[in-house]
Amino acid sequence: MEKPFPLEKPKDLSENSMKRQRASFLLLFCSLLLLSACGGKEVNPYAFHGPTYPPTDQVQYIFQATQAAPECRVFAELLVSIPAGTDGAAMRAKLDQEAKTHGADMVLIGHAR
């Protein structure tokens, strides 16, 4: 009597085990690589990242770079967007506060609209 389904010779178990182990390792490695891209330090784009100087008491405003003394250094650039209806005194107070906090003696106002 013939068997309806001939049995195949079983493959070597150690060979299958090695293939499975390699595939598992590769899957684990790829998963860790993908997940590591998800974690990161959150950076505040509005925070000041320049050099720090001691706070100053007074800030001078100029509107042309030629008005600055040659020994003046630029240590920060700031793009300011102010809501419509804000008065000049409020703008000046905020600019004074930021400039003094970061140690600026002079602020060059450029490209103002």
Biopython code that builds the backbone (N, CA, C, O; Angstrom):
import numpy as np
from Bio.PDB.StructureBuilder import StructureBuilder

atoms = [
    (1, "MET", "N", (0.828, -1.170, 0.000)),
    (1, "MET", "CA", (0.000, 0.000, 0.000)),
    (1, "MET", "C", (0.881, 1.245, 0.000)),
    (1, "MET", "O", (1.806, 1.397, 0.798)),
    (2, "GLU", "N", (0.553, 2.096, -0.907)),
    (2, "GLU", "CA", (1.330, 3.318, -1.042)),
    (2, "GLU", "C", (0.791, 4.405, -0.132)),
    (2, "GLU", "O", (-0.412, 4.509, 0.108)),
    (3, "LYS", "N", (1.711, 5.207, 0.363)),
    (3, "LYS", "CA", (1.297, 6.330, 1.206)),
    (3, "LYS", "C", (0.797, 7.445, 0.294)),
    (3, "LYS", "O", (1.417, 7.730, -0.731)),
    (4, "PRO", "N", (-0.329, 8.086, 0.660)),
    (4, "PRO", "CA", (-0.873, 9.123, -0.216)),
    (4, "PRO", "C", (0.053, 10.338, -0.350)),
    (4, "PRO", "O", (0.143, 10.922, -1.430)),
    (5, "PHE", "N", (0.717, 10.713, 0.691)),
    (5, "PHE", "CA", (1.622, 11.859, 0.647)),
    (5, "PHE", "C", (2.986, 11.406, 1.133)),
    (5, "PHE", "O", (3.160, 11.112, 2.315)),
    (6, "PRO", "N", (3.918, 11.350, 0.264)),
    (6, "PRO", "CA", (5.230, 10.905, 0.730)),
    (6, "PRO", "C", (5.817, 11.934, 1.691)),
    (6, "PRO", "O", (5.743, 13.141, 1.459)),
    (7, "LEU", "N", (6.382, 11.446, 2.736)),
    (7, "LEU", "CA", (7.000, 12.336, 3.722)),
    (7, "LEU", "C", (8.357, 12.782, 3.217)),
    (7, "LEU", "O", (9.158, 11.993, 2.716)),
    (8, "GLU", "N", (8.582, 14.064, 3.368)),
    (8, "GLU", "CA", (9.883, 14.581, 2.971)),
    (8, "GLU", "C", (10.848, 14.413, 4.120)),
    (8, "GLU", "O", (10.471, 14.314, 5.287)),
    (9, "LYS", "N", (12.054, 14.387, 3.753)),
    (9, "LYS", "CA", (13.093, 14.275, 4.766)),
    (9, "LYS", "C", (13.133, 15.600, 5.532)),
    (9, "LYS", "O", (13.249, 16.657, 4.912)),
    (10, "PRO", "N", (13.040, 15.566, 6.860)),
    (10, "PRO", "CA", (13.069, 16.826, 7.616)),
    (10, "PRO", "C", (14.413, 17.527, 7.446)),
    (10, "PRO", "O", (15.469, 16.896, 7.424)),
    (11, "LYS", "N", (14.339, 18.849, 7.327)),
    (11, "LYS", "CA", (15.568, 19.632, 7.196)),
    (11, "LYS", "C", (16.289, 19.646, 8.526)),
    (11, "LYS", "O", (15.721, 19.374, 9.583)),
    (12, "ASP", "N", (17.514, 19.960, 8.430)),
    (12, "ASP", "CA", (18.326, 20.027, 9.637)),
    (12, "ASP", "C", (17.777, 21.135, 10.536)),
    (12, "ASP", "O", (17.662, 22.279, 10.096)),
    (13, "LEU", "N", (17.445, 20.821, 11.759)),
    (13, "LEU", "CA", (16.841, 21.806, 12.665)),
    (13, "LEU", "C", (17.794, 22.942, 12.995)),
    (13, "LEU", "O", (17.360, 24.079, 13.178)),
    (14, "SER", "N", (19.055, 22.659, 13.071)),
    (14, "SER", "CA", (20.001, 23.719, 13.412)),
    (14, "SER", "C", (20.095, 24.746, 12.282)),
    (14, "SER", "O", (20.303, 25.930, 12.550)),
    (15, "GLU", "N", (19.948, 24.321, 11.032)),
    (15, "GLU", "CA", (19.982, 25.248, 9.906)),
    (15, "GLU", "C", (18.775, 26.188, 9.949)),
    (15, "GLU", "O", (18.927, 27.395, 9.762)),
    (16, "ASN", "N", (17.583, 25.646, 10.194)),
    (16, "ASN", "CA", (16.383, 26.480, 10.317)),
    (16, "ASN", "C", (16.502, 27.423, 11.502)),
    (16, "ASN", "O", (16.101, 28.584, 11.427)),
    (17, "SER", "N", (17.040, 26.930, 12.565)),
    (17, "SER", "CA", (17.198, 27.744, 13.769)),
    (17, "SER", "C", (18.131, 28.925, 13.508)),
    (17, "SER", "O", (17.871, 30.038, 13.965)),
    (18, "MET", "N", (19.212, 28.685, 12.776)),
    (18, "MET", "CA", (20.163, 29.757, 12.464)),
    (18, "MET", "C", (19.521, 30.808, 11.551)),
    (18, "MET", "O", (19.723, 32.009, 11.735)),
    (19, "LYS", "N", (18.749, 30.342, 10.567)),
    (19, "LYS", "CA", (18.085, 31.289, 9.667)),
    (19, "LYS", "C", (17.088, 32.146, 10.431)),
    (19, "LYS", "O", (17.002, 33.357, 10.225)),
    (20, "ARG", "N", (16.339, 31.503, 11.312)),
    (20, "ARG", "CA", (15.361, 32.235, 12.118)),
    (20, "ARG", "C", (16.056, 33.231, 13.046)),
    (20, "ARG", "O", (15.578, 34.348, 13.241)),
    (21, "GLN", "N", (17.170, 32.821, 13.607)),
    (21, "GLN", "CA", (17.912, 33.695, 14.517)),
    (21, "GLN", "C", (18.457, 34.908, 13.756)),
    (21, "GLN", "O", (18.382, 36.033, 14.248)),
    (22, "ARG", "N", (19.002, 34.681, 12.562)),
    (22, "ARG", "CA", (19.509, 35.793, 11.755)),
    (22, "ARG", "C", (18.384, 36.748, 11.358)),
    (22, "ARG", "O", (18.546, 37.967, 11.422)),
    (23, "ALA", "N", (17.265, 36.199, 10.957)),
    (23, "ALA", "CA", (16.121, 37.029, 10.567)),
    (23, "ALA", "C", (15.608, 37.830, 11.760)),
    (23, "ALA", "O", (15.258, 39.002, 11.619)),
    (24, "SER", "N", (15.563, 37.205, 12.926)),
    (24, "SER", "CA", (15.115, 37.911, 14.138)),
    (24, "SER", "C", (16.077, 39.032, 14.497)),
    (24, "SER", "O", (15.660, 40.129, 14.865)),
    (25, "PHE", "N", (17.375, 38.745, 14.385)),
    (25, "PHE", "CA", (18.376, 39.762, 14.699)),
    (25, "PHE", "C", (18.267, 40.937, 13.731)),
    (25, "PHE", "O", (18.326, 42.094, 14.147)),
    (26, "LEU", "N", (18.108, 40.642, 12.449)),
    (26, "LEU", "CA", (17.980, 41.695, 11.442)),
    (26, "LEU", "C", (16.727, 42.534, 11.685)),
    (26, "LEU", "O", (16.766, 43.760, 11.582)),
    (27, "LEU", "N", (15.630, 41.878, 12.004)),
    (27, "LEU", "CA", (14.383, 42.586, 12.297)),
    (27, "LEU", "C", (14.529, 43.461, 13.539)),
    (27, "LEU", "O", (14.061, 44.599, 13.558)),
    (28, "LEU", "N", (15.167, 42.937, 14.560)),
    (28, "LEU", "CA", (15.392, 43.698, 15.790)),
    (28, "LEU", "C", (16.288, 44.903, 15.526)),
    (28, "LEU", "O", (16.015, 46.001, 16.010)),
    (29, "PHE", "N", (17.349, 44.699, 14.762)),
    (29, "PHE", "CA", (18.273, 45.787, 14.446)),
    (29, "PHE", "C", (17.563, 46.899, 13.669)),
    (29, "PHE", "O", (17.714, 48.077, 13.991)),
    (30, "CYS", "N", (16.795, 46.523, 12.653)),
    (30, "CYS", "CA", (16.061, 47.525, 11.860)),
    (30, "CYS", "C", (15.031, 48.260, 12.714)),
    (30, "CYS", "O", (14.853, 49.470, 12.574)),
    (31, "SER", "N", (14.363, 47.535, 13.588)),
    (31, "SER", "CA", (13.371, 48.165, 14.473)),
    (31, "SER", "C", (14.032, 49.171, 15.397)),
    (31, "SER", "O", (13.526, 50.278, 15.579)),
    (32, "LEU", "N", (15.162, 48.791, 15.983)),
    (32, "LEU", "CA", (15.872, 49.715, 16.870)),
    (32, "LEU", "C", (16.376, 50.933, 16.112)),
    (32, "LEU", "O", (16.334, 52.051, 16.626)),
    (33, "LEU", "N", (16.846, 50.721, 14.909)),
    (33, "LEU", "CA", (17.322, 51.830, 14.092)),
    (33, "LEU", "C", (16.188, 52.807, 13.787)),
    (33, "LEU", "O", (16.367, 54.020, 13.889)),
    (34, "LEU", "N", (15.039, 52.285, 13.416)),
    (34, "LEU", "CA", (13.890, 53.142, 13.119)),
    (34, "LEU", "C", (13.375, 53.847, 14.367)),
    (34, "LEU", "O", (13.031, 55.028, 14.314)),
    (35, "LEU", "N", (13.320, 53.141, 15.479)),
    (35, "LEU", "CA", (12.817, 53.746, 16.713)),
    (35, "LEU", "C", (13.772, 54.785, 17.279)),
    (35, "LEU", "O", (13.338, 55.739, 17.924)),
    (36, "SER", "N", (15.062, 54.613, 17.046)),
    (36, "SER", "CA", (16.015, 55.588, 17.570)),
    (36, "SER", "C", (15.846, 56.939, 16.889)),
    (36, "SER", "O", (16.177, 57.970, 17.475)),
    (37, "ALA", "N", (15.340, 56.949, 15.675)),
    (37, "ALA", "CA", (15.100, 58.209, 14.974)),
    (37, "ALA", "C", (13.912, 58.960, 15.570)),
    (37, "ALA", "O", (13.793, 60.171, 15.388)),
    (38, "CYS", "N", (13.037, 58.254, 16.276)),
    (38, "CYS", "CA", (11.857, 58.895, 16.864)),
    (38, "CYS", "C", (12.205, 59.662, 18.134)),
    (38, "CYS", "O", (11.556, 60.659, 18.449)),
    (39, "GLY", "N", (13.188, 59.223, 18.843)),
    (39, "GLY", "CA", (13.548, 59.882, 20.098)),
    (39, "GLY", "C", (14.585, 60.947, 19.841)),
    (39, "GLY", "O", (15.536, 60.736, 19.089)),
    (40, "GLY", "N", (14.403, 62.067, 20.453)),
    (40, "GLY", "CA", (15.368, 63.133, 20.275)),
    (40, "GLY", "C", (15.099, 64.253, 21.242)),
    (40, "GLY", "O", (14.030, 64.342, 21.846)),
    (41, "LYS", "N", (16.086, 65.102, 21.376)),
    (41, "LYS", "CA", (15.951, 66.236, 22.268)),
    (41, "LYS", "C", (15.094, 67.293, 21.587)),
    (41, "LYS", "O", (15.331, 67.652, 20.433)),
    (42, "GLU", "N", (14.116, 67.779, 22.297)),
    (42, "GLU", "CA", (13.258, 68.817, 21.742)),
    (42, "GLU", "C", (13.969, 70.156, 21.910)),
    (42, "GLU", "O", (14.354, 70.530, 23.018)),
    (43, "VAL", "N", (14.138, 70.866, 20.813)),
    (43, "VAL", "CA", (14.846, 72.139, 20.821)),
    (43, "VAL", "C", (13.844, 73.260, 20.612)),
    (43, "VAL", "O", (13.014, 73.206, 19.705)),
    (44, "ASN", "N", (13.928, 74.273, 21.455)),
    (44, "ASN", "CA", (13.061, 75.434, 21.318)),
    (44, "ASN", "C", (13.655, 76.347, 20.243)),
    (44, "ASN", "O", (14.730, 76.909, 20.454)),
    (45, "PRO", "N", (12.988, 76.508, 19.102)),
    (45, "PRO", "CA", (13.553, 77.337, 18.043)),
    (45, "PRO", "C", (13.575, 78.824, 18.397)),
    (45, "PRO", "O", (14.236, 79.608, 17.716)),
    (46, "TYR", "N", (12.871, 79.213, 19.438)),
    (46, "TYR", "CA", (12.821, 80.619, 19.821)),
    (46, "TYR", "C", (13.814, 80.955, 20.929)),
    (46, "TYR", "O", (13.934, 82.119, 21.312)),
    (47, "ALA", "N", (14.515, 79.974, 21.443)),
    (47, "ALA", "CA", (15.474, 80.216, 22.521)),
    (47, "ALA", "C", (16.752, 80.824, 21.943)),
    (47, "ALA", "O", (17.106, 80.568, 20.793)),
    (48, "PHE", "N", (17.432, 81.622, 22.748)),
    (48, "PHE", "CA", (18.690, 82.242, 22.342)),
    (48, "PHE", "C", (19.802, 81.214, 22.480)),
    (48, "PHE", "O", (19.968, 80.617, 23.544)),
    (49, "HIS", "N", (20.566, 81.003, 21.410)),
    (49, "HIS", "CA", (21.629, 80.004, 21.421)),
    (49, "HIS", "C", (23.005, 80.621, 21.191)),
    (49, "HIS", "O", (23.957, 79.896, 20.902)),
    (50, "GLY", "N", (23.132, 81.927, 21.310)),
    (50, "GLY", "CA", (24.405, 82.594, 21.059)),
    (50, "GLY", "C", (25.265, 82.681, 22.307)),
    (50, "GLY", "O", (24.925, 82.113, 23.344)),
    (51, "PRO", "N", (26.384, 83.396, 22.205)),
    (51, "PRO", "CA", (27.246, 83.572, 23.374)),
    (51, "PRO", "C", (26.536, 84.405, 24.436)),
    (51, "PRO", "O", (25.639, 85.188, 24.125)),
    (52, "THR", "N", (26.939, 84.232, 25.674)),
    (52, "THR", "CA", (26.307, 84.991, 26.759)),
    (52, "THR", "C", (27.272, 86.053, 27.273)),
    (52, "THR", "O", (28.471, 85.814, 27.416)),
    (53, "TYR", "N", (26.730, 87.202, 27.539)),
    (53, "TYR", "CA", (27.479, 88.327, 28.085)),
    (53, "TYR", "C", (26.729, 88.834, 29.302)),
    (53, "TYR", "O", (25.533, 88.580, 29.440)),
    (54, "PRO", "N", (27.419, 89.553, 30.193)),
    (54, "PRO", "CA", (26.712, 90.098, 31.358)),
    (54, "PRO", "C", (25.650, 91.105, 30.918)),
    (54, "PRO", "O", (25.850, 91.830, 29.944)),
    (55, "PRO", "N", (24.530, 91.151, 31.624)),
    (55, "PRO", "CA", (23.464, 92.101, 31.270)),
    (55, "PRO", "C", (23.971, 93.545, 31.267)),
    (55, "PRO", "O", (24.879, 93.899, 32.019)),
    (56, "THR", "N", (23.376, 94.360, 30.419)),
    (56, "THR", "CA", (23.757, 95.770, 30.323)),
    (56, "THR", "C", (22.636, 96.649, 30.859)),
    (56, "THR", "O", (21.502, 96.204, 31.032)),
    (57, "ASP", "N", (22.980, 97.907, 31.118)),
    (57, "ASP", "CA", (22.005, 98.854, 31.670)),
    (57, "ASP", "C", (21.341, 99.702, 30.596)),
    (57, "ASP", "O", (20.199, 100.134, 30.751)),
    (58, "GLN", "N", (22.066, 99.937, 29.504)),
    (58, "GLN", "CA", (21.556, 100.853, 28.491)),
    (58, "GLN", "C", (21.824, 100.293, 27.097)),
    (58, "GLN", "O", (22.863, 99.682, 26.848)),
    (59, "VAL", "N", (20.879, 100.509, 26.202)),
    (59, "VAL", "CA", (20.999, 100.021, 24.827)),
    (59, "VAL", "C", (20.831, 101.196, 23.881)),
    (59, "VAL", "O", (19.920, 102.010, 24.034)),
    (60, "GLN", "N", (21.725, 101.275, 22.898)),
    (60, "GLN", "CA", (21.644, 102.320, 21.884)),
    (60, "GLN", "C", (21.123, 101.679, 20.599)),
    (60, "GLN", "O", (21.522, 100.566, 20.257)),
    (61, "TYR", "N", (20.237, 102.371, 19.890)),
    (61, "TYR", "CA", (19.676, 101.863, 18.641)),
    (61, "TYR", "C", (20.258, 102.631, 17.472)),
    (61, "TYR", "O", (20.327, 103.859, 17.493)),
    (62, "ILE", "N", (20.679, 101.888, 16.442)),
    (62, "ILE", "CA", (21.183, 102.507, 15.218)),
    (62, "ILE", "C", (20.438, 101.883, 14.035)),
    (62, "ILE", "O", (19.866, 100.798, 14.149)),
    (63, "PHE", "N", (20.454, 102.588, 12.898)),
    (63, "PHE", "CA", (19.724, 102.115, 11.729)),
    (63, "PHE", "C", (20.622, 101.847, 10.525)),
    (63, "PHE", "O", (20.137, 101.390, 9.490)),
    (64, "GLN", "N", (21.916, 102.121, 10.639)),
    (64, "GLN", "CA", (22.867, 101.835, 9.566)),
    (64, "GLN", "C", (24.109, 101.203, 10.174)),
    (64, "GLN", "O", (24.576, 101.627, 11.231)),
    (65, "ALA", "N", (24.639, 100.194, 9.507)),
    (65, "ALA", "CA", (25.815, 99.491, 10.023)),
    (65, "ALA", "C", (27.019, 100.416, 10.129)),
    (65, "ALA", "O", (27.899, 100.187, 10.960)),
    (66, "THR", "N", (27.074, 101.456, 9.304)),
    (66, "THR", "CA", (28.208, 102.386, 9.350)),
    (66, "THR", "C", (28.214, 103.211, 10.632)),
    (66, "THR", "O", (29.238, 103.801, 10.978)),
    (67, "GLN", "N", (27.093, 103.263, 11.340)),
    (67, "GLN", "CA", (27.025, 104.006, 12.598)),
    (67, "GLN", "C", (27.684, 103.240, 13.750)),
    (67, "GLN", "O", (27.961, 103.824, 14.797)),
    (68, "ALA", "N", (27.933, 101.964, 13.570)),
    (68, "ALA", "CA", (28.544, 101.152, 14.628)),
    (68, "ALA", "C", (30.053, 101.336, 14.613)),
    (68, "ALA", "O", (30.665, 101.479, 13.554)),
    (69, "ALA", "N", (30.637, 101.332, 15.790)),
    (69, "ALA", "CA", (32.093, 101.430, 15.909)),
    (69, "ALA", "C", (32.729, 100.161, 15.329)),
    (69, "ALA", "O", (32.118, 99.093, 15.375)),
    (70, "PRO", "N", (33.939, 100.265, 14.789)),
    (70, "PRO", "CA", (34.584, 99.089, 14.184)),
    (70, "PRO", "C", (34.779, 97.917, 15.160)),
    (70, "PRO", "O", (34.800, 96.759, 14.744)),
    (71, "GLU", "N", (34.919, 98.218, 16.438)),
    (71, "GLU", "CA", (35.144, 97.140, 17.415)),
    (71, "GLU", "C", (33.855, 96.420, 17.828)),
    (71, "GLU", "O", (33.910, 95.443, 18.576)),
    (72, "CYS", "N", (32.705, 96.890, 17.352)),
    (72, "CYS", "CA", (31.433, 96.223, 17.679)),
    (72, "CYS", "C", (31.372, 94.860, 16.997)),
    (72, "CYS", "O", (31.816, 94.691, 15.861)),
    (73, "ARG", "N", (30.811, 93.899, 17.717)),
    (73, "ARG", "CA", (30.654, 92.542, 17.184)),
    (73, "ARG", "C", (29.183, 92.181, 17.134)),
    (73, "ARG", "O", (28.406, 92.560, 18.010)),
    (74, "VAL", "N", (28.816, 91.456, 16.116)),
    (74, "VAL", "CA", (27.457, 90.924, 16.025)),
    (74, "VAL", "C", (27.467, 89.577, 16.726)),
    (74, "VAL", "O", (28.251, 88.698, 16.368)),
    (75, "PHE", "N", (26.601, 89.403, 17.724)),
    (75, "PHE", "CA", (26.537, 88.099, 18.380)),
    (75, "PHE", "C", (25.150, 87.488, 18.300)),
    (75, "PHE", "O", (24.931, 86.384, 18.799)),
    (76, "ALA", "N", (24.218, 88.186, 17.684)),
    (76, "ALA", "CA", (22.880, 87.613, 17.502)),
    (76, "ALA", "C", (22.155, 88.373, 16.405)),
    (76, "ALA", "O", (22.378, 89.566, 16.200)),
    (77, "GLU", "N", (21.293, 87.668, 15.714)),
    (77, "GLU", "CA", (20.395, 88.285, 14.746)),
    (77, "GLU", "C", (18.991, 87.888, 15.153)),
    (77, "GLU", "O", (18.746, 86.752, 15.558)),
    (78, "LEU", "N", (18.084, 88.820, 15.042)),
    (78, "LEU", "CA", (16.730, 88.586, 15.526)),
    (78, "LEU", "C", (15.735, 89.020, 14.465)),
    (78, "LEU", "O", (15.825, 90.122, 13.924)),
    (79, "LEU", "N", (14.796, 88.150, 14.176)),
    (79, "LEU", "CA", (13.699, 88.490, 13.275)),
    (79, "LEU", "C", (12.472, 88.672, 14.150)),
    (79, "LEU", "O", (12.050, 87.748, 14.844)),
    (80, "VAL", "N", (11.911, 89.858, 14.111)),
    (80, "VAL", "CA", (10.787, 90.186, 14.988)),
    (80, "VAL", "C", (9.534, 90.387, 14.151)),
    (80, "VAL", "O", (9.548, 91.092, 13.143)),
    (81, "SER", "N", (8.473, 89.768, 14.578)),
    (81, "SER", "CA", (7.166, 89.966, 13.966)),
    (81, "SER", "C", (6.235, 90.424, 15.081)),
    (81, "SER", "O", (6.017, 89.709, 16.059)),
    (82, "ILE", "N", (5.694, 91.615, 14.922)),
    (82, "ILE", "CA", (4.880, 92.210, 15.984)),
    (82, "ILE", "C", (3.450, 92.359, 15.480)),
    (82, "ILE", "O", (3.233, 92.806, 14.353)),
    (83, "PRO", "N", (2.476, 91.988, 16.305)),
    (83, "PRO", "CA", (1.074, 92.091, 15.884)),
    (83, "PRO", "C", (0.683, 93.527, 15.536)),
    (83, "PRO", "O", (1.191, 94.485, 16.119)),
    (84, "ALA", "N", (-0.218, 93.652, 14.589)),
    (84, "ALA", "CA", (-0.724, 94.971, 14.206)),
    (84, "ALA", "C", (-1.387, 95.622, 15.412)),
    (84, "ALA", "O", (-2.036, 94.955, 16.218)),
    (85, "GLY", "N", (-1.217, 96.907, 15.522)),
    (85, "GLY", "CA", (-1.829, 97.640, 16.623)),
    (85, "GLY", "C", (-0.915, 97.793, 17.827)),
    (85, "GLY", "O", (-1.271, 98.486, 18.780)),
    (86, "THR", "N", (0.258, 97.161, 17.807)),
    (86, "THR", "CA", (1.200, 97.304, 18.919)),
    (86, "THR", "C", (1.851, 98.673, 18.809)),
    (86, "THR", "O", (2.312, 99.068, 17.738)),
    (87, "ASP", "N", (1.885, 99.384, 19.912)),
    (87, "ASP", "CA", (2.467, 100.728, 19.860)),
    (87, "ASP", "C", (3.989, 100.668, 19.984)),
    (87, "ASP", "O", (4.553, 99.664, 20.420)),
    (88, "GLY", "N", (4.632, 101.749, 19.598)),
    (88, "GLY", "CA", (6.091, 101.832, 19.596)),
    (88, "GLY", "C", (6.708, 101.659, 20.966)),
    (88, "GLY", "O", (7.794, 101.092, 21.090)),
    (89, "ALA", "N", (6.029, 102.143, 22.000)),
    (89, "ALA", "CA", (6.573, 102.030, 23.358)),
    (89, "ALA", "C", (6.660, 100.567, 23.795)),
    (89, "ALA", "O", (7.625, 100.169, 24.447)),
    (90, "ALA", "N", (5.661, 99.774, 23.439)),
    (90, "ALA", "CA", (5.677, 98.348, 23.804)),
    (90, "ALA", "C", (6.781, 97.612, 23.044)),
    (90, "ALA", "O", (7.465, 96.756, 23.604)),
    (91, "MET", "N", (6.949, 97.957, 21.750)),
    (91, "MET", "CA", (8.025, 97.341, 20.965)),
    (91, "MET", "C", (9.378, 97.689, 21.559)),
    (91, "MET", "O", (10.233, 96.820, 21.733)),
    (92, "ARG", "N", (9.566, 98.951, 21.867)),
    (92, "ARG", "CA", (10.844, 99.417, 22.419)),
    (92, "ARG", "C", (11.123, 98.752, 23.754)),
    (92, "ARG", "O", (12.255, 98.346, 24.013)),
    (93, "ALA", "N", (10.117, 98.634, 24.604)),
    (93, "ALA", "CA", (10.304, 98.012, 25.919)),
    (93, "ALA", "C", (10.733, 96.551, 25.775)),
    (93, "ALA", "O", (11.623, 96.091, 26.490)),
    (94, "LYS", "N", (10.107, 95.830, 24.860)),
    (94, "LYS", "CA", (10.458, 94.417, 24.661)),
    (94, "LYS", "C", (11.856, 94.275, 24.074)),
    (94, "LYS", "O", (12.626, 93.421, 24.514)),
    (95, "LEU", "N", (12.192, 95.099, 23.088)),
    (95, "LEU", "CA", (13.537, 95.059, 22.512)),
    (95, "LEU", "C", (14.590, 95.428, 23.547)),
    (95, "LEU", "O", (15.643, 94.794, 23.615)),
    (96, "ASP", "N", (14.310, 96.455, 24.357)),
    (96, "ASP", "CA", (15.237, 96.831, 25.434)),
    (96, "ASP", "C", (15.463, 95.665, 26.386)),
    (96, "ASP", "O", (16.598, 95.357, 26.748)),
    (97, "GLN", "N", (14.387, 95.029, 26.783)),
    (97, "GLN", "CA", (14.474, 93.915, 27.732)),
    (97, "GLN", "C", (15.343, 92.781, 27.166)),
    (97, "GLN", "O", (16.235, 92.281, 27.851)),
    (98, "GLU", "N", (15.081, 92.383, 25.927)),
    (98, "GLU", "CA", (15.850, 91.290, 25.315)),
    (98, "GLU", "C", (17.313, 91.675, 25.136)),
    (98, "GLU", "O", (18.204, 90.888, 25.457)),
    (99, "ALA", "N", (17.568, 92.874, 24.629)),
    (99, "ALA", "CA", (18.945, 93.305, 24.384)),
    (99, "ALA", "C", (19.737, 93.392, 25.685)),
    (99, "ALA", "O", (20.873, 92.922, 25.753)),
    (100, "LYS", "N", (19.149, 93.984, 26.707)),
    (100, "LYS", "CA", (19.836, 94.108, 27.998)),
    (100, "LYS", "C", (20.095, 92.744, 28.623)),
    (100, "LYS", "O", (21.162, 92.509, 29.192)),
    (101, "THR", "N", (19.122, 91.847, 28.519)),
    (101, "THR", "CA", (19.266, 90.508, 29.097)),
    (101, "THR", "C", (20.458, 89.773, 28.502)),
    (101, "THR", "O", (21.170, 89.069, 29.218)),
    (102, "HIS", "N", (20.684, 89.928, 27.202)),
    (102, "HIS", "CA", (21.760, 89.196, 26.533)),
    (102, "HIS", "C", (23.060, 89.987, 26.447)),
    (102, "HIS", "O", (24.021, 89.521, 25.835)),
    (103, "GLY", "N", (23.109, 91.162, 27.042)),
    (103, "GLY", "CA", (24.352, 91.915, 27.123)),
    (103, "GLY", "C", (24.661, 92.797, 25.934)),
    (103, "GLY", "O", (25.829, 93.093, 25.682)),
    (104, "ALA", "N", (23.658, 93.224, 25.200)),
    (104, "ALA", "CA", (23.896, 94.082, 24.035)),
    (104, "ALA", "C", (24.014, 95.534, 24.464)),
    (104, "ALA", "O", (23.241, 96.012, 25.295)),
    (105, "ASP", "N", (24.987, 96.233, 23.891)),
    (105, "ASP", "CA", (25.137, 97.675, 24.102)),
    (105, "ASP", "C", (24.447, 98.447, 22.985)),
    (105, "ASP", "O", (24.043, 99.598, 23.153)),
    (106, "MET", "N", (24.323, 97.778, 21.835)),
    (106, "MET", "CA", (23.809, 98.448, 20.653)),
    (106, "MET", "C", (22.946, 97.471, 19.863)),
    (106, "MET", "O", (23.229, 96.275, 19.813)),
    (107, "VAL", "N", (21.890, 97.997, 19.246)),
    (107, "VAL", "CA", (21.015, 97.187, 18.398)),
    (107, "VAL", "C", (20.914, 97.876, 17.047)),
    (107, "VAL", "O", (20.578, 99.056, 16.958)),
    (108, "LEU", "N", (21.212, 97.120, 15.997)),
    (108, "LEU", "CA", (21.090, 97.632, 14.639)),
    (108, "LEU", "C", (19.727, 97.213, 14.109)),
    (108, "LEU", "O", (19.444, 96.024, 13.968)),
    (109, "ILE", "N", (18.888, 98.199, 13.818)),
    (109, "ILE", "CA", (17.559, 97.940, 13.268)),
    (109, "ILE", "C", (17.693, 97.985, 11.752)),
    (109, "ILE", "O", (18.092, 99.006, 11.192)),
    (110, "GLY", "N", (17.366, 96.898, 11.095)),
    (110, "GLY", "CA", (17.493, 96.850, 9.643)),
    (110, "GLY", "C", (16.280, 96.217, 9.009)),
    (110, "GLY", "O", (15.581, 95.427, 9.642)),
    (111, "HIS", "N", (16.030, 96.556, 7.780)),
    (111, "HIS", "CA", (14.924, 95.997, 6.998)),
    (111, "HIS", "C", (13.593, 96.146, 7.719)),
    (111, "HIS", "O", (12.768, 95.233, 7.697)),
    (112, "ALA", "N", (13.381, 97.279, 8.350)),
    (112, "ALA", "CA", (12.119, 97.519, 9.065)),
    (112, "ALA", "C", (11.059, 97.958, 8.072)),
    (112, "ALA", "O", (11.339, 98.718, 7.144)),
    (113, "ARG", "N", (9.859, 97.482, 8.269)),
    (113, "ARG", "CA", (8.741, 97.877, 7.404)),
    (113, "ARG", "C", (7.706, 98.591, 8.222)),
    (113, "ARG", "O", (6.678, 99.009, 7.689)),
]
sb = StructureBuilder()
sb.init_structure("model")
sb.init_model(0)
sb.init_chain("A")
sb.init_seg("    ")
for serial, (resi, resn, name, xyz) in enumerate(atoms, 1):
    if name == "N":
        sb.init_residue(resn, " ", resi, " ")
    sb.init_atom(name, np.array(xyz, "f"), 0.0, 1.0, " ", f" {name:<3s}", serial, name[0])
structure = sb.get_structure()
